[in-house]
Amino acid sequence: MTEFGFIESLRNLFATLPSNGFEGIGDDCAVYGLGNDEALLFTSDTLNEGVHFLRTEATPEQVGAKSLMVNLSDIAAMGARPIATLLALSLPADCPEGWAESFIEGYRSVAERYGVPLVGGDTTSSLRGITINVTAIGRAPESHIKRRSAARSGDVIFVGGVLGGSALGLRNILDGDGDTAAAHLHHAPQAQVAEGEWLGAQPCVHAMMDLSDGLASDLRHILVASKVGAVVNVEQIPIYEGATIRDAVGGGEDYMLLFTVERSGVEAMRRQFAERFGYEPYAIGEITESPQPEIEWREKGKTFYPDWRGFSHF
């Protein structure tokens, strides 16, 4: 079973149980409506040693900062503001003295930057390897929440920044060169927290999520949820210097925002975005009507069919 096949089986298994006011599985966060156009959002991510980080290559401060940053990215991906987190930390017997304290310093640095308190959690022992689980809580007007299912035919597809840097950085690290700019980017991703909340307030922005598994996989999640297709112009994909197109579309862990915008609102959105954040997002393609949720890749106007896929845990 694939990772997303397993998630789909969970959705079906729990479909007959009461929702108790929560929206079901399918977006970056679970949503709980509070009434009066307000909602809470909940997300949870796990980072495992050897899968998401290498203890020999990343400092505990870097691991702590990354653990929180990737969860804040999920909150931003739905147009919300993060308001609190919970942390569960499992440590093995061979964890170095002071590792946990340094980890918390890194975690706190991000929490302080975004004004997000740590309000609870758990600590346990681990038989092997470090396991970190963070639950992040956000808040937003319900009218601002962006869902994967909201893309419409004719929307322009945007990404919030250059792609492929994290994949290149991981390759640098595995090749023994952990001091490159890309390697530092891999260890310290920067979630688009303010950008996500701002985009949530723009009615012309329809669907949104963050790029954690790679463009080839993550864009398909929007297409499946919205029952549409897409055309992506490969030459318009912004690629990190030194990275490959395969890094950009399949490497994952870039944590840039991926969003669709009603064509009539594109120019105003780009101008206002640039005025607020000092740079413009990148238009890479268009949402299309399609009986199949597939990506049509084009290069200089010609369609081709690469075997590009994003990261999958299973």
Secondary structure, DSSP 8 states (H G I E B T S, - for coil): --HHHHHHHHHHHTTTS--TTB--SSSSSEEEEEETTEEEEEEEEEEEBTTTB-TTTS-HHHHHHHHHHHHHHHHHTTT-EEEEEEEEEEEETT--TTHHHHHHHHHHHHHHHHT--EEEEEEEEESSS-EEEEEEEEEEEGGG---GGG--TT-EEEESS-BSHHHHHHHHHHTT-TTSHHHHHHHS----HHHHHHHHT-TTEEEEEE-SS-HHHHHHHHHHHHT-EEEEEGGGS-B-TT--HHHHHHS-----EEEEE-GGGHHHHHHHHHHHHSS--EEEEEEE--SS--EEEEETTEEE----------
